[in-house]
Amino acid sequence: MFGIGCGWNRLCRSQLAGLGSIIMPFLSYNDHGTQVLPPFVLEINWATLAITYGFMIFVFTLIILGMIRFIRRISMQRILRLGEL
């Protein structure tokens, strides 16, 4: 599921980057029709993006390991009784 979400995010980002290259030239003019200075440049900070993805993977791993540890500590009878409530 996490991989599907990351793939979907990458697809959407690539579409937005293409959209940015289409729309940004129109945004580089002011209301009088003159060029705005400095010109718009679409940049992606890959280092920050890698750190963010690394942090998301770290948190996801901690959550999964915590859930596994919690489930292992509960006896099978309690787990089965949780479904009866």
C-alpha positions in Angstrom: 0.0 0.0 0.0 2.8 2.4 0.9 4.5 1.6 -2.5 1.3 2.3 -4.3 1.0 5.6 -2.5 4.5 6.6 -3.3 4.1 5.6 -7.0 0.8 7.6 -7.2 2.6 10.6 -5.6 5.4 10.4 -8.2 2.9 10.2 -11.0 1.0 13.2 -9.8 4.2 15.2 -9.3 5.3 14.5 -12.8 2.0 15.7 -14.1 2.2 18.8 -12.0 5.7 19.5 -13.2 4.4 19.3 -16.8 1.5 21.5 -15.8 4.0 23.9 -14.3 5.9 24.2 -17.5 2.7 25.0 -19.3 1.3 27.5 -16.9 4.4 29.2 -15.6 5.1 31.2 -18.8 1.7 32.8 -18.5 2.4 33.7 -14.8 5.6 35.5 -15.7 3.8 38.6 -16.9 2.3 41.3 -14.8 -1.1 43.0 -15.3 0.5 45.4 -17.8 2.0 42.7 -20.0 5.6 43.2 -19.1 8.0 40.5 -18.0 8.3 40.0 -14.2 11.8 40.0 -12.8 13.3 37.7 -11.7 11.6 35.1 -13.9 9.8 32.1 -12.5 11.9 28.9 -12.2 10.4 25.6 -11.2 12.9 23.8 -8.9 12.7 20.6 -7.0 15.0 20.2 -4.0 15.8 16.5 -4.3 17.8 16.4 -1.0 14.9 17.7 1.0 12.5 15.4 -0.9 14.8 12.4 -0.1 14.9 13.4 3.6 11.1 13.6 3.7 10.6 10.2 2.1 13.2 8.7 4.4 11.4 10.1 7.4 8.1 8.8 6.1 9.5 5.3 5.6 11.1 5.5 9.1 7.8 6.5 10.8 5.9 3.9 8.8 8.4 1.2 9.9 8.1 2.2 13.5 4.3 2.0 13.4 4.3 -1.4 11.7 6.9 -2.7 14.3 4.8 -1.3 17.1 1.7 -2.9 15.9 3.5 -6.3 15.5 4.9 -6.0 19.0 1.4 -5.1 20.4 -0.3 -8.0 18.7 2.4 -10.5 19.9 1.9 -9.3 23.5 -1.8 -10.0 23.5 -2.9 -13.6 24.0 -4.9 -15.3 21.2 -8.0 -15.5 23.4 -8.1 -11.8 24.0 -7.6 -11.1 20.2 -10.5 -13.4 19.4 -12.7 -11.8 22.1 -12.0 -8.3 20.7 -14.0 -9.3 17.6 -17.0 -10.2 19.8 -17.5 -6.8 21.2 
